[in-house]
């Protein structure tokens, strides 16, 4: 993950570089907006992001100042927080996850937006294409899909015979469940997609939908799932469901190896 944010920091550096000479003359500190669905204590990427900027020679307080906006786990707060960053006249907005990126995109069409990581960015309408993103949004996307993750999980737990994919319907690309089932049929993998909905009992309801048997659980990388990671992994441990996620945070408490 640190490698990811070093690249994002580099993109931010490119955004700020044209202003470097002027900033030295005018002694102006450029402003980086940081929009997150998490809290400062639970942010999975803040420390590595700041370290990445430092490694590139940018020092907070000397070359830039940060404008932080934290949603504290309340995704519905992100649009207003994004508007606050626009009003603060930041030079670039750094986002983590699809909800924060959507909120920033709604708030501005001119301020550069750099997302740390996101999946299916073309299908979600975040960029026009991978070759030519267009607009004011750029960043890193992961191409490791659920089917590949399931295959990796099955190597660790050969007894599983069916994949269960828990995802956030608010940030998933259109038609994702149908596409996943179709991909699975081509390689003879049975899939069950389970939506984690915006509800106080969302995790319990999701696991109530999962059928019994040797299931392998694959977790979406969505912000909503990261916020609920401890509860999801707690249910997975109770049900003894082998589980895998793309990063350490959702996988930290789950019953199989981290990938």
Residue pairs with C-beta under 8 A, 6 or more apart in sequence:
1 44
1 45
1 48
1 247
1 248
2 48
2 51
2 52
4 45
4 48
4 116
4 117
4 140
5 45
5 48
5 49
5 51
5 52
5 116
6 48
6 52
6 55
6 56
7 52
7 140
8 49
8 52
8 94
8 114
8 115
8 116
8 139
8 140
9 49
9 52
9 53
9 55
9 56
9 58
10 52
10 56
11 114
11 138
11 139
12 32
12 53
12 58
12 92
12 94
12 114
13 53
13 56
13 58
15 91
15 92
15 112
15 114
16 30
16 58
16 63
16 64
16 91
16 92
19 28
19 30
19 91
22 28
23 29
23 30
23 63
29 61
29 62
29 63
29 64
29 65
30 63
30 64
30 65
30 91
31 64
31 65
31 66
31 67
31 88
31 89
31 90
31 91
32 64
32 65
32 66
32 67
32 90
32 91
32 92
32 93
32 94
33 66
33 67
33 69
33 85
33 88
33 90
33 92
33 93
33 94
33 111
34 46
34 49
34 66
34 67
34 68
34 69
34 93
34 94
35 69
35 78
35 81
35 82
35 85
35 93
35 94
35 95
35 96
35 100
35 103
35 104
36 43
36 46
36 68
36 69
36 70
36 71
36 95
36 96
36 100
37 71
37 73
37 75
37 78
37 96
37 97
37 99
37 100
37 223
37 226
37 227
38 44
38 70
38 71
38 72
38 73
38 96
38 223
38 226
38 227
39 70
39 72
39 73
40 46
40 68
40 70
43 70
43 96
44 96
44 226
44 247
44 249
45 96
45 116
49 94
49 116
50 60
53 60
53 64
54 60
57 63
58 64
60 66
67 85
67 88
67 90
69 81
69 82
69 84
69 85
70 81
71 77
71 78
71 81
71 100
73 227
75 99
75 170
75 198
75 223
75 224
78 99
78 100
78 102
78 103
79 103
79 106
79 107
81 103
82 93
82 100
82 103
82 104
82 106
82 107
82 108
83 107
85 93
85 104
85 107
85 111
86 107
86 108
86 111
90 111
91 111
91 112
92 111
92 112
92 113
92 114
93 104
93 108
93 111
93 112
93 113
93 114
94 113
94 114
94 115
94 116
95 101
95 103
95 104
95 113
95 114
95 115
95 116
95 139
96 115
96 116
96 117
96 223
97 115
97 116
97 117
97 118
97 171
97 221
97 222
97 223
97 226
98 118
98 119
98 124
98 126
98 171
98 222
98 223
99 170
99 171
99 222
99 223
99 224
100 115
100 223
101 113
101 115
101 118
101 126
101 137
101 139
102 126
102 171
104 111
104 113
104 137
105 113
105 126
105 137
108 136
109 135
109 136
110 136
111 136
112 136
112 137
112 138
113 136
113 137
113 138
113 139
114 137
114 138
114 139
115 121
115 126
115 137
115 138
115 139
115 140
116 139
116 140
117 139
117 140
117 141
117 142
117 221
118 124
118 126
118 139
118 140
118 141
118 142
119 141
119 142
119 220
119 221
120 141
120 172
120 173
120 176
121 127
121 130
121 139
121 141
122 128
122 129
122 130
123 173
123 174
123 176
124 171
124 173
126 137
127 133
127 134
127 135
127 137
127 138
128 134
128 135
130 141
142 221
142 246
144 246
145 183
146 163
146 165
146 180
146 191
146 218
146 220
147 163
147 180
147 183
147 184
147 187
147 189
149 218
149 244
149 245
149 246
149 259
150 163
150 189
150 216
150 218
150 244
152 244
152 259
153 160
153 163
153 216
153 218
153 242
153 243
153 244
153 256
154 160
154 216
156 242
156 244
156 256
156 257
157 216
157 242
157 256
159 214
160 214
160 215
160 216
160 242
161 190
161 213
161 214
162 190
162 191
162 192
162 211
162 213
162 214
162 215
162 216
163 184
163 189
163 190
163 191
163 192
163 215
163 216
163 218
164 191
164 192
164 193
164 194
164 210
164 215
164 216
164 217
164 218
164 241
165 180
165 191
165 192
165 193
165 194
165 218
165 220
166 194
166 195
166 196
166 206
166 217
166 218
166 219
166 220
166 225
166 232
167 176
167 193
167 194
167 195
167 196
167 220
167 222
167 225
168 195
168 196
168 220
168 222
168 223
168 224
168 225
169 195
169 196
169 197
170 198
170 222
170 224
171 222
171 223
171 224
172 220
172 222
176 193
177 193
180 191
180 193
181 191
181 193
183 189
184 190
184 191
192 209
192 210
192 211
192 215
194 206
194 209
194 210
195 206
196 202
196 203
196 206
196 220
196 222
196 224
196 225
196 228
196 232
197 205
197 206
198 224
199 205
202 228
203 228
203 231
203 232
203 235
204 235
206 232
207 235
207 239
210 217
210 239
210 241
215 241
215 242
216 241
216 242
216 243
216 244
217 236
217 241
217 242
217 243
217 244
217 254
218 243
218 244
218 245
219 225
219 229
219 232
219 243
219 244
219 245
219 246
219 250
219 251
219 254
221 245
221 246
221 247
221 250
225 232
225 250
226 249
226 250
229 245
229 249
229 250
229 252
229 253
230 253
232 250
232 254
233 243
233 250
233 251
233 252
233 253
233 254
233 255
234 253
236 243
236 254
236 255
237 253
237 254
237 255
240 255
241 255
242 255
242 256
243 251
243 254
243 255
243 256
244 251
244 254
244 256
244 259
245 251
245 254
245 258
245 259
246 259
248 258
251 258
251 259
252 258
